[in-house]
Structures are given as C-alpha cells and as structure tokens.
C-alpha cells in the first residue's frame, strides 16, 4: 500500500504526484488492470503459453 505524508510547504499537486509515483513503483496500477475483469484459469493458462511461445520466438530471431 502506497503511503505519502505531506511535507512542509508542499502543494497538494506535488503530494499527489509523489503518490502516483509510489503507486506505479509498487505495481498497484498493473494489479488493478490485471484484476479488472475475471479471467478463468483455463484462459490464463492459454495466455501464459502464448506469451511463452512469443518470448521463445523472439529469442530465435535474435540468434539468427
């Protein structure tokens, strides 16, 4: 959980900017995006396999 305390003489905009940076660093935005919709385990497995194949295919191209 990102937590930001107001510094002395800090504007609200600056504090909000620091909070957003902390959220991005902690991966909160990625987690929200991932959990936005329910994805069944079978679909997750297929997506994982497809991602793995693309990664391997990319490595093969760089080796040639």
C-alpha positions as CSV (number, residue, x, y, z in Angstrom):
1,X,0.0,0.0,0.0
2,X,1.4,3.3,-1.1
3,X,1.5,5.9,1.7
4,X,2.5,9.5,1.4
5,X,2.7,12.1,4.1
6,X,2.6,15.8,3.4
7,X,5.9,17.6,3.6
8,X,6.3,21.1,5.0
9,X,5.3,23.7,2.4
10,X,4.4,21.1,-0.2
11,X,1.5,21.7,-2.5
12,X,-1.3,19.2,-3.0
13,X,-0.3,18.7,-6.6
14,X,3.2,17.7,-5.6
15,X,2.0,15.3,-3.0
16,X,-0.4,13.7,-5.5
17,X,2.4,13.4,-8.0
18,X,4.5,11.6,-5.3
19,X,1.6,9.3,-4.5
20,X,1.1,8.4,-8.2
21,X,4.8,7.6,-8.5
22,X,4.7,5.4,-5.4
23,X,1.7,3.5,-6.8
24,X,3.4,3.0,-10.1
25,X,6.6,1.8,-8.3
26,X,4.6,-0.7,-6.2
27,X,2.8,-2.1,-9.2
28,X,-0.6,-1.1,-7.9
29,X,-1.8,0.1,-11.4
30,X,-0.7,-3.1,-13.0
31,X,-2.5,-5.1,-10.4
32,X,-5.7,-3.1,-10.8
33,X,-5.6,-3.6,-14.6
34,X,-5.0,-7.3,-14.2
35,X,-7.9,-7.7,-11.8
36,X,-10.4,-5.5,-13.7
37,X,-12.1,-8.5,-15.2
38,X,-12.3,-12.1,-14.1
39,X,-10.2,-14.4,-16.3
40,X,-10.9,-18.1,-15.8
41,X,-7.8,-20.3,-15.0
42,X,-8.0,-22.1,-18.4
43,X,-7.8,-18.8,-20.3
44,X,-5.0,-17.6,-18.0
45,X,-3.1,-20.8,-18.8
46,X,-3.6,-20.3,-22.6
47,X,-2.4,-16.7,-22.4
48,X,0.7,-17.7,-20.4
49,X,1.6,-20.4,-23.0
50,X,1.1,-17.9,-25.9
51,X,3.3,-15.4,-24.1
52,X,5.9,-18.1,-23.6
53,X,5.9,-19.0,-27.3
54,X,6.3,-15.4,-28.4
55,X,9.2,-15.0,-26.0
56,X,10.9,-18.1,-27.4
57,X,10.2,-17.0,-31.0
58,X,11.8,-13.6,-30.3
59,X,14.9,-15.2,-28.9
60,X,15.2,-17.4,-32.0
61,X,15.1,-14.3,-34.3
62,X,17.9,-12.6,-32.4
63,X,20.1,-15.7,-32.5
64,X,20.0,-15.9,-36.3
